[in-house]
Amino acid sequence: MSVKPGQNARSIGARFRSARSLVLNHNRKSFCELYEINRYTMQSWENGLHVSKGKNVEKFVEALACEGIACTAEWLIDGTGEPAKPFEEDASLPLDLDKSDDGGLLKHVVHFYKQQGENTATCRINDDAIMPYFSPGDLVLGIDISEQPDKAHQKWCIVGLSPGRQVVRKVIVFKDHLILMANHAKTPSFTLGLGAKIYEIVCHQLNQ
């Protein structure tokens, strides 16, 4: 039992269970198998045992992010900050410009970068977490900098969470993690590993 004095084991366990329950497509066993989290470690967390901030908990936070759930280690362990919750609108979805009538300028910019041999990603902003820089309905285009994650530091980027799910956030590169930051307190920041797909935003089309 490694719960610190002043921490409530039952409350910690409840927060872990609450966060994982937001993942609708997996039970505990399949969730742990998919994200390579030890099932018995997960069980001990949910019972409020052997919990401390560190790489294992950050790995759980990262797995939640890949499932579209924003959560922080601080909330799980200390109960501080915003509770775990789904990204609004389940995060941004990749945009197929070939099937979109409102891609406009972005279609030409995508063609330009493809001629330069760059991989790109496009998506539509669908929440207000990063206003006033980007507003719901805006379209953004990013170029792939996944092989050079340090270039993402302090930049607005499209970040891949899992197939078919993206999020636009300001990226802070810290040691072996990315910190993805929203622009207001009601949407918590969260971390991902450096292996995430990162696209630095190079074109922004305002919602008309």
N, C-alpha and C positions, 0 to 999 in steps of 0.2 A: 504494500500500500504506500504510494508515494504522493498522495494528495497533501499539499502544504497546509500549515496551520491557517485557519481563516477561510479555507476553501471547503465547500460542501460537496462531498462525494456524490450524493444523490442528485444534486442539481447539475453537476458536471455530466454525469451519466445521462440525465434527461436531455441535456443540450446536444450531446452526441447522437442520441436516438432521434431527437427532433430533426436534426440536420439530415441524417441519413434517410429519414422517412420521406423527405422531399424528393428523393430520387424515385421516380415512379416506375422505372423500367427494370429495376433489379431488387431482389431480396438481398439480405446481408451476404449470403454465400456467393451469389453471382457477382455482386458489386466488388467484393474483396478479390475474387478471382480475376476480374477484368482489370483492376487497377493494382494488382499484386500487393495487396495489403493483407497481412497475416490475419486470418479470420479470428483467431483466439485473442490477438491484440485488440481487434475491433470489439470483440465481446467484452474485454476487460475495460475498454474505454466506456462502453455503454453501461457498464456496472459502476463506473466512477473509480476504477482502480488503475494504478500505474499510469497516470496521465501527467505529462509535463510538456511544455513547449519544446519543439525540436523537429527534426527532419520527418519523423513518422507522422506527426500531427499535420505538418505542412503538406505531406503527401496526401493525406486525407482531404485537406482543404483544396488541394489541386484537383483531386479526383472529383470533388463536388463541383468545382468550376467547370470541368469537362462535361458534367451533366447539367450545366446551366444553373447551378446554385451558388450564389455569392455567400461566402462565409469567411470568418477570420479565426485564427487560433486564439486570439484574445477573448473573443466571445465564448468559444468552446470551453476554455480553461478558467477564465476569470469572470465571465458573464458581462464584460464591458463592451460597449459599442452596439451596433445594430445586430439583431438576431439573423440567423441564416434565412435566406429567402431566395426564390427564383429570380433570375434576371427578368426585368420587365419585358414582356412579349417573348420570353425565352431566348433573349439575345438576338442580334441581327442575323439574318439569313443571307447566304451568298446570293448575289444578284446575277441573273443571266441577262446580260445586256442585249444579246441577240433576240431575245423574246420580249424586250422592254421597249415601249414607245417613248420613254422619257430619259433614256440614257444620254441622248444628245452629245454634248462635248466629250463625255467619258468614253464613248465608243471610239472616237478618233484618237484619244489619248492612249487607250488600251492598244489600239493598232500600232501606234508609234512605239510604245515600250516593247511590244512583241517583236517588232522589227529590230530592236536593240538587244533582243535575246533575254529580256527580263520576264520573270514570272509575275503575274499580277493577281490581285483579288479585288472584288468589288462588293459593296453591300449598301443597304439602305439603313439609315439610322432610324430606330423605332422607339427610342425612349428619350427622356430629358436628362439623363444622368450626366451628360457632358455639355449641356448648355452653359454659356451662350456660344461656345465654339462650334458645336454641331447641334442641329435641331431635328426633331422628328420629321422624317420625310426626305432629309438631305441624302444625296448619294455621294459615296466616297470611293476612291481608287487608291490602292496601295501597291508598292513593289516589294517583292520578297527579299527580306534581309535576314532570313532565319539562320543562315550560315555565319552571319556576323551580328549576333544579338547585341553586342556593345553599341552598335550604331543606333539602336532603338532608345537609348537612354534619353529621357526627357522629351521624347517625341510622341506625337499622336499616331497610333498604329491600329490597324486591324489585326486582331490576334485570334487564331483558330483555337477553339476549345475542344471540339470533336467534329467528326464529319457532319457537315450541314449546319454547324453552329459557330458563329463568330461573335466577337464583341469589339467595340471601338473604345479604347481607353488610352490615357497617358501612361507611358511605360517608364518605370524606374528599374534600372538593372542593378541588382544588389547581390554580390557574391555569386551564388549559383542559382539565383532565382530572378524572376521578373515580378515586380510589383505593379499591378494594374490598378490605376487610380481613376475614380470618377471625379466629378467636379462639385459634388455637394455631399454633405454628411450622411444623408439618408441612404445612400448607396455605398456599401462598404468596399474598401479596397481588398484585393485578394492576391495570392501569389500563384505563379506557374513556374515550372522548370524551364531551363534554357532550351529544351528540345521543342518548345511550342513553335508553331508556324507564326511568323511575324511579318507584317507587311507595313512598311512606312507609308503613311498617307502622303500622296503627291498631287492629288487632284480632289477638289471638293465642289460638288454642284449643289447649289441651294435649292431647297424645295420651292417650287413655283406656286 
